Amino acid sequence: MAWRKYRKVTPELLEYMQQLRNEGMSYSKIAKVVNLATSTVQYHLDSRYKEITNIRARESVRNKNLTEEQKLRKRMYMRNYIRERYHSDPEFRKRMIESAKKYQNENKK
């Protein structure tokens, strides 16, 4: 198995990326300029993305220890929770619809 050499994001590079972002440049364009993955740039510049990434990492560790029945039960719980919230909370419904449209537009490209 080949080892990947990861480039560290130095404070100077982070400051440069923030400057480019403040000038209105997109994450993907910044990534091309600094020769990093778009997700790396987004991770360092967007606190919400960083939080979501860290939550997903913790969840994946937790889910490794679950049995198939527990995983199924968890999926059913989340499905019912989202369905109930979708029908009872107009703001949540609006965000879900916007998210679905964004996802569809990204997959059309």
Phi, psi and omega in degrees: 000127181280139178273138175270142176261112181269139177271128179282144176272106181283162177302324179294317179294320178298317179297319178296317178296320178296321178297316179296321179294319178295334177280357176099010181283143181284164179299318183293322178291320177299317181300319179293321181294316184265002177060050176230166175289147179302320181295327178294315179297314181297321179301318184278337184257340184243110184296327178294318179296319179297316180297315180297318179298317180293322178296315180298322179296316178295319180297320182295325177293317179296319184289339179297330184269000181274147173283168179299322179295319178294321177297317179296316179299319179295317178298318180294321178299312181296320179299314179293322179298312181296318180299314180296316181293323179300318183279340184255343186237105182299324179294318178297316179302316181299315179295322179295317180295317178298319179295318179295318178296318179298317180297316179296318180294322179292325182279345177285334184287000000 
